[in-house]
C-alpha cells in the first residue's frame, strides 16, 4: 500500500498527503537553500520525526510495561552540513518530567526511545546530542 503521495506545487514547495488518513503537510525549501521557509523543510521533518518517533516508542514501551506516561515534550535543533548538504547534527531536548518514574524506569524508557526506528534509519555519522529531563 502507498504510504504517501508528494505533489510539487512550484516555488520549491510540495504537498505531501498521507494516503491512509488524507492528512497533508506542506514543505518548503529553507531560506538558506533558495526557498521561502514558510513551512517545514524536508530535513526539518526528518529532525522532527526523530523526536516524535522517540516519544512514540517511549509511549509504547510504557504501555507494554504498565508505566505511567502522561507527559513528554521535545525541542529539536537541526544543524546542516555541506559537501554533500545533509543533516550533520541534531540536538534534542526532551522533558519527561511529571511521569513519576524512578531513575531505573526512566533509564529503561529512554533506552527504548533511543532505539526507535528513525534513530535506526539515519546516517551513522549524524551527531545526536540529547538533553533529557525526567
C-alpha positions as CSV (number, residue, x, y, z in Angstrom):
1,X,0.0,0.0,0.0
2,X,1.2,3.5,-0.8
3,X,2.3,5.4,2.3
4,X,2.3,8.9,0.9
5,X,1.9,11.0,-2.3
6,X,4.0,14.0,-2.9
7,X,3.0,16.8,-5.4
8,X,5.3,19.6,-6.5
9,X,3.4,22.9,-6.1
10,X,6.1,25.1,-7.7
11,X,8.3,27.6,-5.9
12,X,10.2,24.8,-4.2
13,X,7.1,23.8,-2.3
14,X,5.5,20.3,-2.1
15,X,2.2,18.9,-0.8
16,X,2.6,15.6,1.0
17,X,-0.5,13.5,1.5
18,X,-0.7,10.6,4.0
19,X,-2.7,8.2,1.9
20,X,-4.4,6.3,4.7
21,X,-5.7,9.4,6.6
22,X,-5.7,12.1,3.9
23,X,-3.8,14.4,6.2
24,X,-1.5,16.8,4.4
25,X,1.8,18.5,5.1
26,X,3.2,21.3,3.0
27,X,7.0,21.6,2.7
28,X,9.2,24.5,1.5
29,X,12.9,24.6,0.8
30,X,14.6,26.5,3.6
31,X,15.6,30.1,3.2
32,X,19.3,29.1,3.2
33,X,18.6,26.8,0.2
34,X,16.7,29.2,-2.1
35,X,13.3,28.6,-0.5
36,X,10.7,30.7,1.3
37,X,11.0,28.8,4.6
38,X,7.3,29.3,5.3
39,X,6.7,25.6,6.1
40,X,8.8,22.7,7.4
41,X,11.6,21.8,5.1
42,X,12.1,18.1,4.3
43,X,15.1,18.0,6.6
44,X,13.0,19.7,9.3
45,X,10.6,16.8,9.0
46,X,13.4,14.3,9.5
47,X,14.7,16.1,12.5
48,X,11.2,16.4,14.0
49,X,10.4,12.8,13.1
50,X,13.4,11.7,15.2
51,X,12.0,13.2,18.4
52,X,8.4,12.2,17.6
53,X,9.5,8.6,17.0
54,X,11.4,8.5,20.2
55,X,8.4,9.8,22.2
56,X,6.1,7.4,20.4
57,X,8.3,4.4,21.2
58,X,8.6,5.5,24.8
59,X,4.8,5.5,25.0
60,X,4.6,2.0,23.5
61,X,7.3,0.8,26.0
62,X,5.4,2.3,28.9
63,X,2.1,0.8,27.7
64,X,3.7,-2.7,27.5
65,X,5.3,-2.4,30.9
66,X,2.4,-0.6,32.7
67,X,4.5,2.5,33.4
68,X,2.7,5.9,33.6
69,X,3.3,8.1,30.5
70,X,1.3,11.3,30.6
71,X,3.8,14.0,29.7
72,X,6.6,14.4,27.1
73,X,7.8,17.4,25.1
74,X,10.7,17.8,22.8
75,X,12.7,20.7,21.3
76,X,14.9,19.9,18.3
77,X,17.7,21.9,16.8
78,X,18.9,20.8,13.4
79,X,22.4,21.7,12.2
80,X,23.1,21.3,8.5
81,X,26.4,20.4,6.9
82,X,27.7,20.7,3.4
83,X,29.7,18.5,1.0
84,X,27.1,16.9,0.5
85,X,24.3,19.0,2.0
86,X,22.8,17.0,4.8
87,X,21.8,17.0,8.5
88,X,25.0,16.9,10.4
89,X,23.7,17.2,13.9
90,X,20.5,17.1,15.9
91,X,20.3,18.5,19.4
92,X,17.2,17.1,21.1
93,X,15.9,18.3,24.4
94,X,13.2,16.0,25.9
95,X,11.3,16.8,29.0
96,X,9.7,13.7,30.5
97,X,9.1,15.2,34.0
98,X,5.8,14.6,35.6
99,X,5.5,10.9,34.9
100,X,6.7,9.9,38.3
101,X,9.3,7.4,37.2
102,X,12.2,6.1,39.3
103,X,15.7,6.5,37.9
104,X,15.6,2.8,36.9
105,X,12.3,3.1,35.0
106,X,13.4,6.4,33.3
107,X,16.6,4.8,32.1
108,X,14.7,1.9,30.5
109,X,12.1,4.2,28.9
110,X,14.9,6.4,27.5
111,X,16.9,3.4,26.2
112,X,13.7,2.2,24.4
113,X,13.2,5.7,22.9
114,X,16.8,5.9,21.6
115,X,16.3,2.7,19.7
116,X,13.3,4.0,17.7
117,X,13.0,3.2,14.0
118,X,14.0,6.7,12.9
119,X,17.2,6.6,15.1
120,X,18.0,3.3,13.4
121,X,17.4,4.8,9.9
122,X,19.5,8.0,9.9
123,X,23.1,8.1,8.8
124,X,25.5,6.7,11.3
125,X,27.8,9.8,11.1
126,X,25.0,12.2,12.2
127,X,25.7,13.6,15.6
128,X,22.8,13.2,18.1
129,X,23.0,15.2,21.3
130,X,20.4,14.6,24.0
131,X,19.4,16.7,26.9
132,X,16.9,14.5,28.8
133,X,15.0,15.6,31.9
134,X,12.8,13.3,34.0
